[in-house]
Amino acid sequence: MVRVSGSGASTLPTHANADLLASGLARRGINCVRIHAIDRPGRIFLGSNAIDRPGRIFPKDSGNTLSLDPEQLDRLDYFVAALKRRGIYVNLNLNVVRQYQPGDGVRDAENINNSYAKRITYFDARILELQRDYARQLLTHLNPYTKTTYANEPAVALIEFVNENSLVAGWSVGELDSIPRSYATDLTAQFNSWLAHNADAAALAAWRTQAGVADGAPLPRLRLKEIATADRERFRTEARFYIELERNFFLGMEKFLRDELHVRSLFTGASDHAFAKTGLPHLAASSVLDVVDGHKYWQYPNNIYDPVTKKRIGCSIGNTPMVDDPLNATVIEASRSAVAGKPFIITETNHAFPNEFAAEGIPILAAYGALQDWDGIFYYSLIHADLDDSDSSVAHSLDLAMDPGRMAQFAPGALLFLRGDVAPARTTHTRTYTSEQVIDSIRLDGRPFFTPGFPKALPHTQAVRIGSLEGPPTGAFPAFEPRFPLHSDTGELTWHYAQKKHTGLVTIDTPRSQAAMGFIGADRVQLAHVALRMDTPFSAVTLSALDDASIARARRLLLTATARTANTGQVWNAKRNTLTTWGGAPACTEPVRGQVTLRGLSGSTKLTATALNADDQPAGEIAIRRLRADSDEWILDLNTPGAAPAISWIIEVTR
């Protein structure tokens, strides 16, 4: 599925805005929306200051997060119903950004409302109780617009338990070193209780000696500075404890939702997301559920905050093209998480605004996601604010709704991915690990796979999967020296790269979709039914059949051509890695100029093209001229000076 994530206020819209959002998403081929980050309190307290929060499911003035706000719940109900009427599924997220309040009965609430709270979700009894109670209230609630509870709602395709949360990953980067003392003491007690049943007495005595504690005293948990050099078996044992604690959390939530609430949806636990470290230990825990999930961005933004107000005022980004870095591309890194026999989805991905090369992202990931035979791609995020509070500028670095270029790409992206225009790889390469290798990967280098000898470029050519996380041991891998251009084993996808700046280009050549993303330039790109000469240095051009036929025989074609998007008045710094002025409305997209030649359109006698503006409305017809009277080549000049600029064109073929 090609999907979009909504966040915060955008997922609890007014009724009128819910219909606008649902119809706009359906028109662009989107068939699932991730309902994300609604579990925030209506008001949070920072010292003596109270801050109201939009997009919240909890009442604003209650001082707790123990009940749901009826008005906000009604907004959610209507939005889900509006999506369902248009054939769009929902992915409901349970624990994302919940911040505990004085009335919640959570100890040290004022000290855990940050990343600590995420780790504590796995093991604290009160917080576990609150998570289940929230799920009960939400999922057993009867939606008056669909006449169905969320537990029994066929439009709820998926339920996510926790967002970007892993206890074992948090341990491996030192996050457990600084959780509040009462929680640290509790976790250590649980660890020692577990050790009593899962560790040899002699080994325990030796580890206590190493740790400098008395015989029979609690064994301290390893801190970050000790992980790399700790006794191997002590390190493995503690890692096994965290993996088992995570796995038990997922299995316990699954049992509660299935047996007590009778939820019918598929479940996913938490995403593999921390790519600077191995994901194998977390996957060993989370892959016990129905669906495996990953998050991967191209050059995730680093937020910049006002030093006085602490308000987010912008971000810095890498601002380089992915086509120029094929071995670190999103598809390479995300492919590490897919597990054989389990559906695999990416529930967060994006190129952050104002990246000048973001036009490459949607079509490339849709194409290679189809090659990998993934089951869903969610782009984060549609929009963070309510539509009534938004203008036509891109207000957040991860917002898509006001980016005219990328919104136009969802339709061809859906055709590439959903319709199966790009075929799955002919070969799937699996890799297996023993449980010891899974744990030992924590102390390895080698992003993203953390598997010595695994050929990093392989996902450009074949599908890759984890075959087992419980053995047999990893074996030898095929020799694979990446030589560009890299061709998929289906012959439909090619990654061109001359190993120097601004030479990257990805091409898609299938019977029903053909495309080029990257530095097309004046050199003619030759695909089966389209040739491109672009004056715009960097662009993404896609051609798709709109009826149930190949491009050669289709009567209607969709052509999109996108490049940079910028807010009006935005100003880059000298390094072009952040904006000194964010700019405002409207967001504008660069017109792609160049020549598109269509050919091999069987029996065609006339072609006409209707240009569409950023609102998908007709903006006039464009002439398509035949090269010669006896030729099967038709030439369309994009965005000629003086013409109304366009992003997409509907081409009618007369035979």
Residue pairs with C-beta under 8 A, 6 or more apart in sequence:
1 31
1 32
1 89
1 345
1 375
1 376
1 377
1 417
1 418
2 29
2 30
2 31
2 366
2 376
2 377
2 410
2 413
2 414
2 417
2 418
3 30
3 31
3 32
3 33
3 34
3 91
3 347
3 376
3 377
3 378
3 379
4 25
4 30
4 32
4 33
4 34
4 378
4 379
4 381
4 382
4 400
4 410
5 33
5 34
5 36
5 347
5 348
5 378
5 379
5 380
5 381
5 382
6 21
6 33
6 34
6 35
6 36
6 381
6 382
6 383
7 36
7 37
7 55
7 380
7 381
7 382
7 383
7 384
8 36
8 37
8 38
8 40
8 54
8 55
8 384
8 385
9 54
9 55
9 384
9 385
9 386
9 389
10 21
10 55
10 381
10 382
10 383
10 384
10 385
10 386
10 387
10 401
11 33
11 35
11 36
11 37
11 38
11 55
11 76
11 79
12 38
12 55
12 56
12 57
12 72
12 75
12 76
12 79
12 386
13 21
13 75
13 79
13 386
13 387
14 75
14 386
14 388
15 75
15 78
15 82
17 386
17 387
17 388
18 75
18 78
18 79
18 82
19 82
20 387
21 79
21 82
21 382
21 387
22 79
22 82
22 83
22 85
22 86
22 88
23 86
25 33
25 83
25 86
25 88
25 382
26 86
26 87
26 88
27 411
27 616
28 407
28 410
28 411
28 414
29 410
29 411
29 413
29 414
29 415
29 418
30 88
30 410
30 414
31 87
31 88
31 89
31 414
31 418
32 88
32 89
32 90
32 91
32 157
32 158
32 376
32 378
33 83
33 88
33 89
33 90
33 91
33 382
34 90
34 91
34 93
34 160
34 347
34 378
34 380
35 76
35 80
35 90
35 91
35 92
35 93
36 93
36 96
36 163
36 380
36 381
37 55
37 93
37 96
37 97
37 163
38 55
38 56
38 57
38 72
38 76
38 93
38 96
39 56
39 57
39 58
39 65
39 93
39 94
39 95
39 96
39 97
39 98
39 134
40 53
40 55
40 56
40 57
40 58
40 97
40 98
40 99
41 53
41 56
41 58
41 60
41 65
41 98
41 99
41 101
42 52
42 53
42 56
42 58
42 59
42 60
42 61
42 62
42 69
43 50
43 51
43 52
43 53
43 60
43 61
44 50
44 51
44 53
44 99
44 101
44 113
45 51
45 101
45 102
52 60
54 385
54 386
54 389
55 384
55 386
56 69
56 72
57 68
57 69
57 72
57 73
57 76
57 138
58 64
58 65
58 67
58 68
58 69
59 67
59 68
59 69
60 69
62 101
62 103
63 101
63 102
63 103
64 101
64 102
64 103
64 104
65 98
65 99
65 100
65 101
65 104
65 130
65 134
66 103
66 104
66 130
66 133
67 137
68 137
68 138
68 141
73 141
77 141
77 143
77 144
77 145
77 146
78 145
80 90
80 143
80 145
80 146
80 150
80 153
80 155
80 156
81 143
81 145
81 146
83 89
83 90
83 155
84 90
84 146
84 153
84 155
88 155
89 155
89 156
89 157
89 158
90 153
90 155
90 156
90 157
90 158
91 156
91 157
91 158
91 159
91 160
91 347
91 378
92 138
92 139
92 150
92 156
92 158
92 159
92 160
92 265
93 159
93 160
93 163
94 131
94 134
94 135
94 138
94 159
94 160
94 161
94 162
95 121
95 131
95 134
95 161
95 162
95 163
95 165
96 162
96 163
97 163
98 117
98 130
98 134
99 113
99 117
100 106
100 109
100 112
100 113
100 117
100 127
100 130
101 109
102 109
104 130
105 126
106 112
106 126
106 127
106 130
107 126
107 182
108 180
108 182
108 183
111 180
112 120
112 179
112 180
112 183
115 170
115 175
116 175
116 178
116 179
116 180
116 183
117 127
118 162
118 164
118 165
118 170
119 165
119 167
119 170
119 175
119 176
119 179
120 127
120 179
120 183
121 127
121 128
121 131
121 162
121 165
121 249
122 165
122 167
122 245
122 246
122 249
123 167
123 186
123 187
123 190
123 245
123 249
124 183
124 186
128 249
128 252
131 253
132 253
132 256
135 253
135 256
135 257
135 261
136 260
136 261
138 150
139 149
139 150
139 151
139 159
139 257
139 261
139 263
140 149
140 150
140 151
140 261
141 149
141 150
142 148
142 149
143 149
143 150
143 153
146 153
146 155
148 154
150 156
150 263
151 257
151 261
151 262
151 263
151 264
152 262
152 263
152 264
153 264
153 265
154 264
156 264
156 265
157 265
157 266
158 265
158 266
158 267
158 268
158 291
158 345
159 257
159 263
159 265
159 266
159 267
159 268
160 268
160 269
160 270
160 293
160 347
161 249
161 250
161 253
161 267
161 268
161 269
161 270
161 289
162 269
162 270
163 270
163 271
164 270
164 271
164 273
164 295
165 270
166 246
166 270
166 273
166 274
166 281
166 282
166 285
166 286
167 176
167 242
167 245
167 246
168 239
168 242
168 243
168 246
168 281
168 282
168 285
168 442
169 274
169 277
169 279
169 281
169 282
170 176
171 221
171 222
171 227
171 238
171 239
171 242
172 224
172 227
172 239
172 277
172 278
172 281
172 442
173 224
173 274
173 277
174 223
174 224
176 184
176 187
176 221
177 223
177 224
179 187
187 221
188 218
188 220
188 221
189 218
190 245
191 219
191 221
191 238
191 241
192 218
192 219
194 241
194 244
195 204
195 219
195 237
195 241
198 237
198 240
198 241
199 237
203 233
203 234
203 237
204 219
205 215
206 231
207 219
207 231
207 234
208 214
208 215
208 217
208 219
210 231
210 234
211 219
211 220
213 219
213 220
221 238
222 230
222 234
222 235
222 238
227 235
227 442
227 443
228 443
235 439
235 442
235 443
236 436
236 439
236 440
239 281
239 439
239 442
240 435
240 439
242 281
243 281
243 282
243 284
243 285
243 438
243 439
244 285
246 269
246 282
246 285
246 286
247 284
247 285
247 286
247 288
249 269
250 269
250 285
250 286
250 288
250 289
251 288
253 267
253 269
254 267
254 288
254 289
257 263
257 267
266 290
266 291
266 343
267 289
267 290
267 291
268 286
268 289
268 290
268 291
268 292
268 293
268 345
268 347
269 285
269 286
269 288
269 289
269 293
270 282
270 286
270 293
271 293
271 294
271 295
271 347
271 348
272 279
272 282
272 283
272 286
272 292
272 293
272 294
272 295
272 336
272 337
273 279
273 294
273 295
273 296
273 348
275 296
275 333
275 336
275 447
275 448
276 447
277 442
277 450
278 441
278 442
278 444
278 450
279 294
279 336
279 337
279 448
279 450
280 433
280 437
280 438
280 441
280 450
280 466
280 469
281 438
281 439
281 441
281 442
283 292
283 337
283 339
283 466
283 469
284 435
284 438
284 469
284 470
286 292
286 293
287 339
287 342
287 469
290 342
290 343
291 342
291 343
291 344
291 345
291 375
292 337
292 338
292 339
292 342
292 343
292 344
292 345
293 337
293 344
293 345
293 346
293 347
294 334
294 336
294 337
294 338
294 344
294 345
294 346
294 347
295 346
295 347
295 348
295 349
295 380
296 330
296 333
296 334
296 346
296 348
296 349
297 330
297 348
297 349
297 350
297 351
297 352
298 322
298 329
298 330
298 349
298 350
298 351
298 352
298 355
298 361
299 317
299 318
299 319
299 320
299 351
299 352
299 355
300 352
301 315
301 316
301 317
301 352
301 397
301 398
302 315
302 316
302 317
303 312
303 314
303 315
303 397
304 312
304 313
304 314
304 315
304 316
304 578
305 311
305 312
305 313
306 312
306 313
313 582
314 397
314 578
314 579
314 582
315 352
315 397
315 578
316 577
316 578
317 352
317 354
317 355
317 397
317 577
317 578
318 355
318 577
319 354
319 355
319 356
319 357
319 576
319 577
320 357
321 357
321 360
321 502
321 504
321 518
321 519
321 538
322 329
322 330
322 351
322 357
322 360
322 361
322 364
322 504
323 357
323 360
323 364
323 495
323 497
323 504
323 505
323 506
323 517
323 518
323 519
324 497
324 501
324 502
324 503
324 504
325 504
326 332
326 457
326 460
326 482
326 484
326 486
326 495
326 497
326 504
327 456
327 457
327 482
329 364
329 368
330 349
330 361
330 364
330 365
331 364
331 365
331 368
331 369
331 372
331 459
331 460
332 448
332 456
332 457
332 459
332 460
333 447
333 448
334 346
334 349
335 372
335 459
335 464
336 448
336 449
336 464
337 344
337 466
338 344
338 372
338 374
338 463
338 464
338 465
338 466
339 465
339 466
339 469
340 428
340 430
340 465
340 466
340 467
340 468
343 375
343 376
344 372
344 374
344 375
345 374
345 375
345 376
345 377
345 378
346 365
346 369
346 374
346 376
346 377
346 378
347 376
347 378
347 380
348 378
348 380
349 361
349 365
349 377
349 378
349 379
349 380
350 361
350 379
350 380
350 381
350 398
350 400
351 357
351 358
351 360
351 361
352 358
352 397
352 398
353 394
353 396
353 397
353 398
353 399
353 403
353 565
354 394
354 397
354 565
354 566
354 567
354 570
354 572
354 579
356 538
356 564
356 576
357 538
358 403
358 405
358 406
358 564
358 565
359 405
359 406
359 409
359 517
359 538
359 539
359 540
359 562
359 563
359 564
359 565
360 506
360 517
360 518
360 540
361 406
362 379
362 406
362 409
362 410
362 413
363 409
363 412
363 413
363 416
363 508
363 515
363 517
363 540
363 542
364 506
364 517
365 377
365 413
366 377
366 412
366 413
366 414
366 416
366 417
366 422
367 416
367 417
367 422
367 493
367 506
367 508
367 515
368 459
368 460
368 493
369 377
369 417
370 416
370 417
370 420
370 421
370 422
370 423
370 424
371 422
371 423
371 424
371 425
371 463
371 488
371 490
371 492
371 493
372 424
372 425
372 459
372 463
372 464
373 424
373 425
373 428
373 463
377 417
379 400
380 398
381 396
381 398
381 399
381 400
382 399
382 400
382 401
383 390
383 396
383 399
383 400
383 401
383 402
384 395
384 396
384 398
384 399
385 395
385 396
390 401
390 402
391 402
391 584
391 585
391 586
392 402
392 585
392 586
392 587
393 402
393 567
393 568
393 583
393 584
393 585
393 586
393 587
394 402
394 403
394 565
394 567
394 587
395 402
400 406
400 407
401 407
402 587
403 565
403 587
403 589
404 565
404 587
404 588
404 589
404 614
404 647
405 562
405 563
405 564
405 565
405 589
405 590
405 647
406 562
406 565
407 614
408 560
408 562
408 612
408 614
408 616
408 647
408 648
409 540
409 542
409 560
409 562
411 544
411 558
411 560
411 648
412 513
412 515
412 542
412 544
412 558
412 560
415 421
415 512
415 513
415 544
415 545
415 558
416 422
416 508
416 513
416 515
416 542
416 544
419 512
421 510
421 511
421 512
421 513
421 544
422 490
422 492
422 493
422 508
422 510
422 513
423 490
423 492
423 510
424 463
424 490
425 461
425 462
425 463
425 488
425 489
425 490
426 462
426 489
426 490
427 462
427 463
427 489
428 462
428 463
428 464
428 465
429 458
429 462
429 463
429 464
429 465
429 478
430 464
430 465
430 466
430 467
431 449
431 451
431 454
431 464
431 465
431 466
431 467
431 474
431 477
432 466
432 467
432 468
432 469
432 471
432 472
432 473
432 474
432 475
433 441
433 451
433 466
433 468
433 469
433 470
433 471
433 473
433 474
434 470
434 471
434 472
434 473
434 474
435 469
435 470
435 471
437 473
437 474
438 469
441 450
441 451
444 450
444 452
446 452
448 456
449 456
451 474
453 476
453 477
454 477
455 477
455 478
455 479
455 480
455 482
456 482
457 480
457 482
457 486
458 464
458 480
460 482
460 486
460 488
460 493
460 495
461 486
461 487
461 488
461 489
462 488
462 489
484 495
484 496
484 497
484 498
484 499
485 494
485 495
485 496
485 497
486 494
486 495
486 497
487 493
487 494
488 494
491 509
492 508
492 509
492 510
493 506
493 507
493 508
493 509
494 506
494 507
494 509
495 504
495 505
495 506
496 503
496 504
496 505
496 506
496 507
496 518
497 503
497 504
497 505
502 519
502 537
502 538
503 519
504 518
504 519
505 516
505 517
505 518
505 519
505 520
505 525
506 516
506 517
506 518
507 514
507 515
507 516
507 517
507 525
507 527
508 514
508 515
508 516
508 527
508 542
509 527
509 528
511 528
511 550
511 551
511 552
512 544
512 545
512 549
512 550
512 551
512 554
513 542
513 543
513 544
513 545
513 551
514 527
514 528
514 529
514 530
514 542
514 543
514 551
515 540
515 541
515 542
515 543
516 525
516 527
516 532
516 540
516 541
517 539
517 540
517 541
518 538
518 540
519 537
519 538
520 532
520 533
520 534
520 538
520 539
520 541
520 594
521 534
521 537
522 533
522 534
522 535
523 533
524 531
524 532
524 533
525 531
525 532
528 551
528 600
529 543
529 551
529 552
529 598
529 599
529 600
529 601
530 541
530 543
530 551
530 596
530 597
530 598
530 599
531 596
531 597
531 599
532 541
532 594
532 595
532 596
532 597
533 594
533 595
533 597
534 541
534 592
534 593
534 594
534 595
535 593
535 594
536 563
536 590
536 591
536 592
536 593
536 594
538 563
538 564
539 561
539 562
539 563
539 592
539 594
540 560
540 561
540 562
540 563
541 559
541 560
541 561
541 592
541 596
542 558
542 559
542 560
543 551
543 557
543 558
543 559
543 596
543 598
544 551
544 557
544 558
545 551
545 554
545 556
545 557
546 554
546 556
546 557
546 558
546 650
547 554
547 555
547 556
549 555
551 557
551 601
552 600
552 601
552 602
553 601
553 602
554 653
555 652
555 653
555 655
556 650
556 651
556 652
556 653
557 598
557 650
557 651
557 653
558 648
558 649
558 650
558 651
559 596
559 609
559 636
559 648
559 649
559 651
560 647
560 648
560 649
561 592
561 594
561 596
561 638
561 639
561 647
561 648
562 589
562 592
562 647
563 589
563 590
563 591
563 592
564 589
564 590
565 587
565 588
565 589
565 590
566 583
566 587
566 588
566 590
567 582
567 583
567 584
567 585
567 586
567 587
567 588
568 583
568 584
568 585
568 586
568 587
568 588
569 581
569 583
569 584
570 579
570 581
570 582
570 583
571 579
571 580
571 581
571 583
572 578
572 579
572 580
573 579
573 580
589 614
589 647
591 638
591 639
591 645
591 646
592 638
592 639
593 638
593 639
593 640
594 637
594 638
595 635
595 636
595 637
595 638
596 635
596 636
596 637
596 638
597 627
597 633
597 634
597 635
597 636
598 607
598 624
598 633
598 634
598 635
598 636
598 651
599 632
599 633
599 634
600 632
601 607
601 632
601 634
601 653
602 655
603 655
604 632
604 634
604 653
604 654
604 655
605 654
605 655
606 653
606 654
607 624
607 634
607 636
607 651
607 652
607 653
607 654
608 621
608 624
608 651
608 652
608 654
609 621
609 622
609 623
609 624
609 636
609 649
609 650
609 651
609 652
610 618
610 619
610 620
610 621
610 622
610 649
610 650
610 652
611 618
611 619
611 620
611 621
611 622
611 643
611 644
611 646
611 648
611 649
612 618
612 619
612 646
612 647
612 648
612 649
612 650
613 619
613 644
613 646
613 647
614 647
616 648
619 644
619 646
620 643
620 644
622 636
622 637
622 643
622 646
622 649
624 634
624 635
624 636
624 651
625 634
625 635
626 633
626 634
626 635
627 633
627 634
627 635
636 649
636 651
638 646
639 645
639 646
